[in-house]
Amino acid sequence: MNVKIIILSLLLLSGKPRLFSQEKLLIQNVTVIPMNTAASLANQSVLISDGKIEAIGSSSKIKTPVGYRIIDGKGKYLVPGLFDMHAHFFQEQYDNNKSTTKEELGMMLANGITSARIMAGHPEYLVAKAKLKIGDWEGPEITVASPQLVGSWPWPAGFKNYEIVNTPQKATAAVKKFKQEGYDAIKITFMVNRECYDAIVSTAKEVGIKVVGHVGPKVKLPAALVAGEQIEHMDEFIDMLLPDTTYNHGQSVSDMNIWRKEAWLTVPSLDESKITALVQQVKESGVYVTPTNYFFISTFGQIPTENEIRNKKDYSYIPAALVTERWKNREHYIHMEIPKESRDRYVFLRKKMVNELSRAGVPLMAGSDSPEFFLVTGFSIHDELAAFTEAGLSNFSALKTATVTPATFLGLKNKGSVEIGKDADLILLDKDPLTDIRNTTSINAVVKNGKYFDRTKLDAMLASAKAAFQ
């Protein structure tokens, strides 16, 4: 498949982006939470036209223009649309012949996600990006990282969203190829050795593309911080807390080691007092961090009961082909018999690191790493926001991780806040997220590029997704 030709054809056929048939909207009497400031603005009117925020002001002063659809925002809260900075698709995990990418993107939008970063690229996702851009599909605007660069691939071949780079020459060639194919970043996953890592980083700098993703034990965190890699999962952060006599040749519960009981045996010896120096190193590096704390804590730390899992709203969206596998994986982990004390300490350390990173001013970004285990993309970004507050962040700081901060990282100056001239990517909430971050789930409507999706439309998108998955 020549993806570039397909994308070019889509764009030429469209003439110009339709952006979901933009509307002229007036949202009246609403409380605006702009996110460029911590203050909320009560009793506001927001004018939207041509996909942009045209005006914001007191409802008593902004009159109703001719031809605008009027939305009553009384008692409601208007916030920027959310980013999910670590998203995947079900297709990567089971039947390669059944793509539900379109429906999953709709499910993201129905959950208030107006921008998403897809973290294991595939040509199909570049086509999806183009279809979203021209308005053929409804969903968030997406950026797409490259197929994941790995040192080896230990599982059955499956969905080909990876590239094995076990020599510096292969690493250099892969970076150049994926840059040329139009991916937005180079994604590193696991088992990449230091020689190949250095080749990836230097080539990425040469061709002008960011490096993002995992940090493995063959590279270790200090090298990744020097390289300026944008780090997912706080990889190798836990390992930095190992005793000095162990660190250089030891491994703790980062990344794939979470599945090794031997790695869990190191948890009691992890030195909490090292967190301050670790945070300072991260701060000085200038890197952005996506903790994905909800995934790791709910899967490997504070493990929910079977009833709690089944009663979650998103459980019914997991494709039938994956449910059995999910339960088997859970049983496998439980049978490792990790002591509760070790799991509790693991949770405590992850929360403490997030808290101290935030206090130090390290930019944190919300990413769900869904769909993994019993997490479903769209729904789980709200769980991740709650995980930030459970680590001690304020509701405002947590909301920044899914709005202002990712927009800044991606260089999207037209997104991330509710301001005049910005893109009309917005969520209308029934409840105030600054009093309880869980109120981000009280979605009354979503505005994407100026098109208004009311609750009926959003529910229809969710129903369509659920039907496609099952």
One Martini backbone bead per residue (centre of mass of N, CA, C, O) as a GRO file, in nm:
protein
  470
    1MET     BB    1   0.091   0.040   0.027
    2ASN     BB    2   0.059   0.374  -0.080
    3VAL     BB    3   0.011   0.609   0.145
    4LYS     BB    4   0.077   0.881   0.011
    5ILE     BB    5  -0.123   0.852  -0.223
    6ILE     BB    6  -0.379   0.820  -0.057
    7ILE     BB    7  -0.361   1.086   0.098
    8LEU     BB    8  -0.344   1.277  -0.143
    9SER     BB    9  -0.616   1.193  -0.267
   10LEU     BB   10  -0.794   1.276  -0.031
   11LEU     BB   11  -0.714   1.579  -0.032
   12LEU     BB   12  -0.790   1.643  -0.329
   13LEU     BB   13  -1.091   1.549  -0.317
   14SER     BB   14  -1.170   1.761  -0.083
   15GLY     BB   15  -0.996   2.033  -0.138
   16LYS     BB   16  -1.081   2.082   0.173
   17PRO     BB   17  -1.129   2.087   0.485
   18ARG     BB   18  -1.441   2.019   0.657
   19LEU     BB   19  -1.462   1.979   0.961
   20PHE     BB   20  -1.756   1.866   1.022
   21SER     BB   21  -1.939   2.084   0.942
   22GLN     BB   22  -1.934   2.366   1.039
   23GLU     BB   23  -2.050   2.582   1.293
   24LYS     BB   24  -2.262   2.823   1.439
   25LEU     BB   25  -2.197   2.922   1.777
   26LEU     BB   26  -2.381   2.976   2.098
   27ILE     BB   27  -2.262   2.981   2.426
   28GLN     BB   28  -2.455   3.025   2.711
   29ASN     BB   29  -2.418   3.075   3.051
   30VAL     BB   30  -2.120   2.983   3.104
   31THR     BB   31  -1.853   2.813   3.250
   32VAL     BB   32  -1.520   2.897   3.212
   33ILE     BB   33  -1.226   2.681   3.161
   34PRO     BB   34  -0.938   2.781   3.009
   35MET     BB   35  -0.625   2.694   3.136
   36ASN     BB   36  -0.447   2.973   3.124
   37THR     BB   37  -0.603   2.975   3.397
   38ALA     BB   38  -0.734   2.914   3.724
   39ALA     BB   39  -0.973   3.076   3.644
   40SER     BB   40  -1.308   3.115   3.643
   41LEU     BB   41  -1.584   3.196   3.408
   42ALA     BB   42  -1.875   3.340   3.458
   43ASN     BB   43  -2.130   3.399   3.253
   44GLN     BB   44  -2.075   3.303   2.949
   45SER     BB   45  -1.995   3.372   2.606
   46VAL     BB   46  -1.951   3.162   2.306
   47LEU     BB   47  -1.808   3.209   1.994
   48ILE     BB   48  -1.853   3.009   1.686
   49SER     BB   49  -1.640   2.995   1.387
   50ASP     BB   50  -1.468   2.822   1.163
   51GLY     BB   51  -1.355   2.639   1.414
   52LYS     BB   52  -1.353   2.895   1.606
   53ILE     BB   53  -1.288   3.123   1.854
   54GLU     BB   54  -1.433   3.444   1.844
   55ALA     BB   55  -1.571   3.476   2.142
   56ILE     BB   56  -1.546   3.616   2.486
   57GLY     BB   57  -1.812   3.683   2.729
   58SER     BB   58  -2.048   3.836   2.864
   59SER     BB   59  -2.382   3.763   2.837
   60SER     BB   60  -2.474   4.072   2.864
   61LYS     BB   61  -2.290   4.166   2.595
   62ILE     BB   62  -2.346   3.924   2.410
   63LYS     BB   63  -2.501   3.898   2.123
   64THR     BB   64  -2.714   3.755   1.895
   65PRO     BB   65  -2.640   3.633   1.609
   66VAL     BB   66  -2.697   3.565   1.297
   67GLY     BB   67  -2.704   3.209   1.242
   68TYR     BB   68  -2.692   3.092   1.533
   69ARG     BB   69  -2.649   2.839   1.747
   70ILE     BB   70  -2.812   2.781   2.053
   71ILE     BB   71  -2.655   2.724   2.373
   72ASP     BB   72  -2.733   2.613   2.691
   73GLY     BB   73  -2.497   2.673   2.977
   74LYS     BB   74  -2.650   2.648   3.226
   75GLY     BB   75  -2.468   2.492   3.480
   76LYS     BB   76  -2.208   2.478   3.306
   77TYR     BB   77  -1.890   2.350   3.158
   78LEU     BB   78  -1.606   2.487   2.980
   79VAL     BB   79  -1.363   2.290   2.812
   80PRO     BB   80  -1.113   2.152   2.690
   81GLY     BB   81  -1.014   1.929   2.504
   82LEU     BB   82  -0.876   1.618   2.515
   83PHE     BB   83  -0.583   1.436   2.574
   84ASP     BB   84  -0.423   1.137   2.441
   85MET     BB   85  -0.074   1.033   2.471
   86HIS     BB   86  -0.166   0.700   2.487
   87ALA     BB   87  -0.265   0.522   2.209
   88HIS     BB   88  -0.466   0.254   2.085
   89PHE     BB   89  -0.568  -0.055   1.919
   90PHE     BB   90  -0.728  -0.354   1.899
   91GLN     BB   91  -0.593  -0.464   1.636
   92GLU     BB   92  -0.308  -0.521   1.780
   93GLN     BB   93  -0.443  -0.790   1.960
   94TYR     BB   94  -0.583  -0.938   1.711
   95ASP     BB   95  -0.768  -0.952   1.449
   96ASN     BB   96  -0.631  -0.839   1.151
   97ASN     BB   97  -0.917  -0.835   0.976
   98LYS     BB   98  -1.031  -0.637   1.215
   99SER     BB   99  -1.130  -0.310   1.184
  100THR     BB  100  -1.199  -0.036   1.447
  101THR     BB  101  -1.084   0.252   1.416
  102LYS     BB  102  -1.326   0.434   1.363
  103GLU     BB  103  -1.486   0.361   1.625
  104GLU     BB  104  -1.263   0.436   1.830
  105LEU     BB  105  -1.254   0.735   1.757
  106GLY     BB  106  -1.548   0.789   1.836
  107MET     BB  107  -1.509   0.702   2.134
  108MET     BB  108  -1.317   0.924   2.207
  109LEU     BB  109  -1.498   1.165   2.146
  110ALA     BB  110  -1.731   1.074   2.345
  111ASN     BB  111  -1.493   1.126   2.585
  112GLY     BB  112  -1.345   1.417   2.500
  113ILE     BB  113  -1.144   1.343   2.271
  114THR     BB  114  -0.968   1.571   2.036
  115SER     BB  115  -0.678   1.442   2.101
  116ALA     BB  116  -0.426   1.206   1.969
  117ARG     BB  117  -0.173   0.959   2.043
  118ILE     BB  118  -0.024   0.721   1.846
  119MET     BB  119   0.209   0.454   1.976
  120ALA     BB  120   0.177   0.244   1.709
  121GLY     BB  121   0.239   0.234   1.401
  122HIS     BB  122   0.053   0.253   1.080
  123PRO     BB  123  -0.064   0.301   0.773
  124GLU     BB  124  -0.366   0.311   0.857
  125TYR     BB  125  -0.325   0.565   1.048
  126LEU     BB  126  -0.257   0.767   0.824
  127VAL     BB  127  -0.528   0.745   0.687
  128ALA     BB  128  -0.697   0.826   0.928
  129LYS     BB  129  -0.579   1.108   0.957
  130ALA     BB  130  -0.685   1.208   0.681
  131LYS     BB  131  -0.990   1.152   0.729
  132LEU     BB  132  -1.013   1.346   0.966
  133LYS     BB  133  -0.917   1.605   0.824
  134ILE     BB  134  -1.161   1.591   0.593
  135GLY     BB  135  -1.428   1.452   0.745
  136ASP     BB  136  -1.496   1.142   0.700
  137TRP     BB  137  -1.427   1.134   0.999
  138GLU     BB  138  -1.506   1.092   1.348
  139GLY     BB  139  -1.270   1.258   1.562
  140PRO     BB  140  -0.972   1.292   1.657
  141GLU     BB  141  -0.690   1.436   1.641
  142ILE     BB  142  -0.389   1.291   1.501
  143THR     BB  143  -0.093   1.145   1.609
  144VAL     BB  144   0.185   0.941   1.466
  145ALA     BB  145   0.375   0.705   1.549
  146SER     BB  146   0.583   0.482   1.490
  147PRO     BB  147   0.678   0.203   1.456
  148GLN     BB  148   0.815   0.000   1.674
  149LEU     BB  149   1.128  -0.010   1.813
  150VAL     BB  150   1.312  -0.320   1.826
  151GLY     BB  151   1.529  -0.579   1.912
  152SER     BB  152   1.276  -0.771   1.948
  153TRP     BB  153   1.016  -1.039   1.891
  154PRO     BB  154   0.849  -1.264   2.118
  155TRP     BB  155   0.600  -1.285   1.940
  156PRO     BB  156   0.377  -1.325   1.739
  157ALA     BB  157   0.358  -1.134   1.472
  158GLY     BB  158   0.101  -1.018   1.371
  159PHE     BB  159   0.071  -0.698   1.397
  160LYS     BB  160   0.263  -0.469   1.192
  161ASN     BB  161   0.400  -0.242   1.451
  162TYR     BB  162   0.710  -0.316   1.381
  163GLU     BB  163   1.081  -0.285   1.417
  164ILE     BB  164   1.379  -0.441   1.374
  165VAL     BB  165   1.673  -0.311   1.569
  166ASN     BB  166   2.005  -0.477   1.581
  167THR     BB  167   2.138  -0.232   1.430
  168PRO     BB  168   2.252   0.074   1.346
  169GLN     BB  169   2.167   0.055   1.048
  170LYS     BB  170   1.869  -0.014   1.099
  171ALA     BB  171   1.804   0.230   1.273
  172THR     BB  172   1.867   0.450   1.067
  173ALA     BB  173   1.674   0.351   0.844
  174ALA     BB  174   1.408   0.365   1.005
  175VAL     BB  175   1.400   0.665   1.067
  176LYS     BB  176   1.404   0.764   0.772
  177LYS     BB  177   1.155   0.613   0.674
  178PHE     BB  178   0.940   0.728   0.884
  179LYS     BB  179   0.980   1.019   0.812
  180GLN     BB  180   0.906   0.990   0.505
  181GLU     BB  181   0.608   0.861   0.570
  182GLY     BB  182   0.483   1.070   0.814
  183TYR     BB  183   0.565   1.053   1.090
  184ASP     BB  184   0.576   1.224   1.418
  185ALA     BB  185   0.750   0.985   1.550
  186ILE     BB  186   0.978   0.794   1.743
  187LYS     BB  187   0.931   0.460   1.856
  188ILE     BB  188   1.025   0.308   2.158
  189THR     BB  189   1.053   0.008   2.329
  190PHE     BB  190   1.221  -0.292   2.333
  191MET     BB  191   1.545  -0.431   2.338
  192VAL     BB  192   1.729  -0.188   2.303
  193ASN     BB  193   2.035  -0.104   2.243
  194ARG     BB  194   2.271   0.136   2.281
  195GLU     BB  195   2.374   0.153   1.990
  196CYS     BB  196   2.091   0.186   1.861
  197TYR     BB  197   1.994   0.423   2.025
  198ASP     BB  198   2.207   0.627   1.928
  199ALA     BB  199   2.121   0.607   1.630
  200ILE     BB  200   1.834   0.708   1.666
  201VAL     BB  201   1.894   0.985   1.792
  202SER     BB  202   2.089   1.104   1.577
  203THR     BB  203   1.898   1.071   1.333
  204ALA     BB  204   1.660   1.234   1.442
  205LYS     BB  205   1.815   1.500   1.456
  206GLU     BB  206   1.892   1.514   1.157
  207VAL     BB  207   1.571   1.494   1.047
  208GLY     BB  208   1.353   1.606   1.256
  209ILE     BB  209   1.264   1.402   1.512
  210LYS     BB  210   1.108   1.260   1.761
  211VAL     BB  211   1.166   1.082   2.068
  212VAL     BB  212   0.975   0.804   2.197
  213GLY     BB  213   0.908   0.617   2.509
  214HIS     BB  214   1.103   0.378   2.606
  215VAL     BB  215   1.315   0.245   2.879
  216GLY     BB  216   1.575   0.033   2.898
  217PRO     BB  217   1.828  -0.166   3.049
  218LYS     BB  218   2.032  -0.105   2.798
  219VAL     BB  219   2.018   0.217   2.864
  220LYS     BB  220   1.888   0.392   3.067
  221LEU     BB  221   1.801   0.691   3.200
  222PRO     BB  222   2.042   0.888   3.171
  223ALA     BB  223   2.061   0.859   2.859
  224ALA     BB  224   1.771   0.958   2.795
  225LEU     BB  225   1.804   1.241   2.918
  226VAL     BB  226   2.031   1.335   2.734
  227ALA     BB  227   1.863   1.279   2.465
  228GLY     BB  228   1.548   1.374   2.512
  229GLU     BB  229   1.343   1.171   2.569
  230GLN     BB  230   1.015   1.087   2.564
  231ILE     BB  231   0.859   0.951   2.854
  232GLU     BB  232   0.719   0.644   2.933
  233HIS     BB  233   0.598   0.512   3.243
  234MET     BB  234   0.859   0.570   3.399
  235ASP     BB  235   1.100   0.441   3.290
  236GLU     BB  236   1.350   0.351   3.528
  237PHE     BB  237   1.277   0.503   3.789
  238ILE     BB  238   1.271   0.270   3.991
  239ASP     BB  239   1.568   0.172   3.936
  240MET     BB  240   1.700   0.436   4.065
  241LEU     BB  241   1.628   0.312   4.369
  242LEU     BB  242   1.848   0.140   4.383
  243PRO     BB  243   2.110   0.037   4.504
  244ASP     BB  244   2.428   0.115   4.419
  245THR     BB  245   2.522  -0.196   4.410
  246THR     BB  246   2.279  -0.267   4.186
  247TYR     BB  247   2.212  -0.084   3.938
  248ASN     BB  248   2.420  -0.164   3.702
  249HIS     BB  249   2.299  -0.492   3.724
  250GLY     BB  250   2.003  -0.417   3.785
  251GLN     BB  251   1.643  -0.497   3.821
  252SER     BB  252   1.325  -0.382   3.817
  253VAL     BB  253   0.969  -0.277   3.776
  254SER     BB  254   1.017  -0.217   3.471
  255ASP     BB  255   0.819  -0.281   3.245
  256MET     BB  256   0.857  -0.617   3.173
  257ASN     BB  257   0.943  -0.677   3.479
  258ILE     BB  258   0.651  -0.695   3.599
  259TRP     BB  259   0.658  -1.025   3.524
  260ARG     BB  260   0.890  -1.055   3.747
  261LYS     BB  261   0.948  -1.178   4.051
  262GLU     BB  262   1.245  -1.092   4.086
  263ALA     BB  263   1.184  -0.789   4.065
  264TRP     BB  264   0.993  -0.771   4.316
  265LEU     BB  265   1.227  -0.834   4.527
  266THR     BB  266   1.338  -0.523   4.514
  267VAL     BB  267   1.127  -0.332   4.650
  268PRO     BB  268   1.219  -0.321   4.957
  269SER     BB  269   1.511  -0.178   4.857
  270LEU     BB  270   1.396   0.079   4.782
  271ASP     BB  271   1.498   0.430   4.770
  272GLU     BB  272   1.317   0.705   4.850
  273SER     BB  273   1.552   0.925   4.884
  274LYS     BB  274   1.615   0.931   4.558
  275ILE     BB  275   1.389   1.105   4.430
  276THR     BB  276   1.500   1.392   4.436
  277ALA     BB  277   1.738   1.343   4.237
  278LEU     BB  278   1.572   1.231   4.008
  279VAL     BB  279   1.394   1.480   3.960
  280GLN     BB  280   1.627   1.672   3.893
  281GLN     BB  281   1.722   1.528   3.639
  282VAL     BB  282   1.459   1.556   3.484
  283LYS     BB  283   1.435   1.861   3.496
  284GLU     BB  284   1.714   1.927   3.352
  285SER     BB  285   1.634   1.780   3.076
  286GLY     BB  286   1.323   1.867   2.977
  287VAL     BB  287   1.133   1.639   2.992
  288TYR     BB  288   0.856   1.456   2.918
  289VAL     BB  289   0.589   1.288   3.111
  290THR     BB  290   0.417   0.962   3.094
  291PRO     BB  291   0.299   0.762   3.345
  292THR     BB  292   0.048   0.564   3.343
  293ASN     BB  293  -0.070   0.495   3.637
  294TYR     BB  294  -0.339   0.349   3.615
  295PHE     BB  295  -0.246   0.097   3.475
  296PHE     BB  296  -0.028   0.001   3.683
  297ILE     BB  297  -0.197   0.012   3.943
  298SER     BB  298  -0.461  -0.156   3.848
  299THR     BB  299  -0.284  -0.414   3.753
  300PHE     BB  300  -0.021  -0.435   3.986
  301GLY     BB  301  -0.139  -0.318   4.259
  302GLN     BB  302  -0.458  -0.222   4.287
  303ILE     BB  303  -0.641  -0.482   4.252
  304PRO     BB  304  -0.925  -0.549   4.126
  305THR     BB  305  -1.201  -0.696   4.131
  306GLU     BB  306  -1.412  -0.871   3.944
  307ASN     BB  307  -1.657  -0.686   3.993
  308GLU     BB  308  -1.519  -0.417   3.936
  309ILE     BB  309  -1.455  -0.479   3.644
  310ARG     BB  310  -1.747  -0.555   3.538
  311ASN     BB  311  -1.870  -0.260   3.642
  312LYS     BB  312  -1.740  -0.117   3.435
  313LYS     BB  313  -1.833   0.067   3.169
  314ASP     BB  314  -1.597  -0.049   2.961
  315TYR     BB  315  -1.616  -0.362   2.961
  316SER     BB  316  -1.839  -0.398   2.724
  317TYR     BB  317  -1.614  -0.306   2.493
  318ILE     BB  318  -1.468  -0.558   2.492
  319PRO     BB  319  -1.374  -0.781   2.294
  320ALA     BB  320  -1.450  -1.108   2.289
  321ALA     BB  321  -1.159  -1.201   2.184
  322LEU     BB  322  -1.019  -1.068   2.466
  323VAL     BB  323  -1.139  -1.146   2.743
  324THR     BB  324  -1.007  -1.419   2.807
  325GLU     BB  325  -0.715  -1.316   2.797
  326ARG     BB  326  -0.738  -1.112   3.027
  327TRP     BB  327  -0.801  -1.318   3.253
  328LYS     BB  328  -0.544  -1.487   3.219
  329ASN     BB  329  -0.342  -1.261   3.284
  330ARG     BB  330  -0.446  -1.205   3.565
  331GLU     BB  331  -0.398  -1.487   3.682
  332HIS     BB  332  -0.097  -1.495   3.632
  333TYR     BB  333  -0.027  -1.262   3.819
  334ILE     BB  334  -0.159  -1.361   4.081
  335HIS     BB  335   0.019  -1.636   4.082
  336MET     BB  336   0.290  -1.489   4.168
  337GLU     BB  337   0.265  -1.385   4.460
  338ILE     BB  338   0.270  -1.092   4.546
  339PRO     BB  339   0.324  -0.908   4.794
  340LYS     BB  340   0.138  -0.662   4.927
  341GLU     BB  341   0.371  -0.484   5.025
  342SER     BB  342   0.498  -0.449   4.743
  343ARG     BB  343   0.256  -0.328   4.599
  344ASP     BB  344   0.217  -0.086   4.789
  345ARG     BB  345   0.498   0.036   4.742
  346TYR     BB  346   0.475   0.075   4.442
  347VAL     BB  347   0.240   0.274   4.455
  348PHE     BB  348   0.372   0.484   4.635
  349LEU     BB  349   0.614   0.551   4.444
  350ARG     BB  350   0.455   0.643   4.198
  351LYS     BB  351   0.306   0.873   4.338
  352LYS     BB  352   0.552   1.027   4.447
  353MET     BB  353   0.687   1.087   4.178
  354VAL     BB  354   0.458   1.251   4.056
  355ASN     BB  355   0.445   1.466   4.272
  356GLU     BB  356   0.745   1.565   4.250
  357LEU     BB  357   0.745   1.635   3.954
  358SER     BB  358   0.528   1.850   3.974
  359ARG     BB  359   0.664   2.033   4.193
  360ALA     BB  360   0.923   2.077   3.994
  361GLY     BB  361   0.796   2.118   3.685
  362VAL     BB  362   0.739   1.869   3.536
  363PRO     BB  363   0.606   1.770   3.246
  364LEU     BB  364   0.281   1.633   3.235
  365MET     BB  365   0.105   1.353   3.076
  366ALA     BB  366  -0.183   1.218   2.947
  367GLY     BB  367  -0.199   0.855   2.947
  368SER     BB  368  -0.351   0.532   2.903
  369ASP     BB  369  -0.263   0.272   2.739
  370SER     BB  370  -0.491   0.213   2.538
  371PRO     BB  371  -0.576  -0.112   2.514
  372GLU     BB  372  -0.543  -0.257   2.838
  373PHE     BB  373  -0.668  -0.504   2.953
  374PHE     BB  374  -0.944  -0.322   3.112
  375LEU     BB  375  -0.886  -0.098   2.911
  376VAL     BB  376  -1.046   0.184   2.742
  377THR     BB  377  -1.052   0.389   2.505
  378GLY     BB  378  -1.144   0.707   2.658
  379PHE     BB  379  -1.230   0.624   2.945
  380SER     BB  380  -0.927   0.607   3.080
  381ILE     BB  381  -0.849   0.910   3.095
  382HIS     BB  382  -1.014   0.964   3.355
  383ASP     BB  383  -0.848   0.775   3.535
  384GLU     BB  384  -0.579   0.925   3.497
  385LEU     BB  385  -0.666   1.190   3.623
  386ALA     BB  386  -0.727   1.066   3.901
  387ALA     BB  387  -0.436   0.965   3.952
  388PHE     BB  388  -0.317   1.244   3.991
  389THR     BB  389  -0.482   1.321   4.245
  390GLU     BB  390  -0.387   1.065   4.411
  391ALA     BB  391  -0.084   1.197   4.403
  392GLY     BB  392  -0.162   1.527   4.476
  393LEU     BB  393  -0.295   1.677   4.266
  394SER     BB  394  -0.466   1.904   4.139
  395ASN     BB  395  -0.725   1.947   3.934
  396PHE     BB  396  -0.583   2.150   3.752
  397SER     BB  397  -0.319   1.993   3.706
  398ALA     BB  398  -0.452   1.747   3.584
  399LEU     BB  399  -0.588   1.896   3.341
  400LYS     BB  400  -0.322   1.989   3.207
  401THR     BB  401  -0.225   1.697   3.109
  402ALA     BB  402  -0.489   1.719   2.882
  403THR     BB  403  -0.403   2.012   2.752
  404VAL     BB  404  -0.166   2.225   2.766
  405THR     BB  405   0.085   2.036   2.768
  406PRO     BB  406   0.045   1.870   2.502
  407ALA     BB  407   0.022   2.115   2.317
  408THR     BB  408   0.308   2.213   2.372
  409PHE     BB  409   0.468   1.963   2.288
  410LEU     BB  410   0.330   1.959   1.986
  411GLY     BB  411   0.288   2.266   1.887
  412LEU     BB  412  -0.030   2.344   1.953
  413LYS     BB  413  -0.136   2.667   1.966
  414ASN     BB  414  -0.462   2.601   1.895
  415LYS     BB  415  -0.454   2.441   2.172
  416GLY     BB  416  -0.562   2.366   2.528
  417SER     BB  417  -0.764   2.622   2.521
  418VAL     BB  418  -0.991   2.894   2.610
  419GLU     BB  419  -0.958   3.100   2.327
  420ILE     BB  420  -0.917   3.335   2.120
  421GLY     BB  421  -0.848   3.159   1.808
  422LYS     BB  422  -0.903   2.890   1.884
  423ASP     BB  423  -0.994   2.590   1.870
  424ALA     BB  424  -1.314   2.419   1.867
  425ASP     BB  425  -1.217   2.228   2.135
  426LEU     BB  426  -1.481   2.094   2.335
  427ILE     BB  427  -1.639   2.072   2.666
  428LEU     BB  428  -1.960   1.997   2.805
  429LEU     BB  429  -2.036   2.018   3.146
  430ASP     BB  430  -2.231   1.942   3.435
  431LYS     BB  431  -1.955   1.950   3.598
  432ASP     BB  432  -1.694   2.042   3.810
  433PRO     BB  433  -1.350   1.962   3.776
  434LEU     BB  434  -1.233   2.153   4.018
  435THR     BB  435  -1.387   1.975   4.248
  436ASP     BB  436  -1.387   1.708   4.047
  437ILE     BB  437  -1.225   1.519   3.819
  438ARG     BB  438  -1.465   1.316   3.758
  439ASN     BB  439  -1.635   1.541   3.594
  440THR     BB  440  -1.526   1.469   3.305
  441THR     BB  441  -1.774   1.255   3.264
  442SER     BB  442  -2.003   1.498   3.241
  443ILE     BB  443  -2.104   1.476   2.935
  444ASN     BB  444  -2.305   1.675   2.720
  445ALA     BB  445  -2.078   1.783   2.510
  446VAL     BB  446  -1.910   1.818   2.186
  447VAL     BB  447  -1.649   2.013   2.032
  448LYS     BB  448  -1.536   1.981   1.683
  449ASN     BB  449  -1.437   2.212   1.484
  450GLY     BB  450  -1.748   2.337   1.539
  451LYS     BB  451  -1.892   2.074   1.606
  452TYR     BB  452  -2.195   1.949   1.742
  453PHE     BB  453  -2.214   1.702   2.010
  454ASP     BB  454  -2.451   1.552   2.146
  455ARG     BB  455  -2.563   1.307   2.349
  456THR     BB  456  -2.699   1.142   2.128
  457LYS     BB  457  -2.454   1.124   1.938
  458LEU     BB  458  -2.255   0.999   2.140
  459ASP     BB  459  -2.421   0.742   2.200
  460ALA     BB  460  -2.416   0.641   1.907
  461MET     BB  461  -2.108   0.603   1.893
  462LEU     BB  462  -2.091   0.395   2.121
  463ALA     BB  463  -2.282   0.186   1.998
  464SER     BB  464  -2.119   0.139   1.740
  465ALA     BB  465  -1.866   0.036   1.879
  466LYS     BB  466  -1.983  -0.203   2.037
  467ALA     BB  467  -2.087  -0.355   1.787
  468ALA     BB  468  -1.809  -0.388   1.643
  469PHE     BB  469  -1.662  -0.552   1.872
  470GLN     BB  470  -1.895  -0.797   1.887
   0.00000   0.00000   0.00000
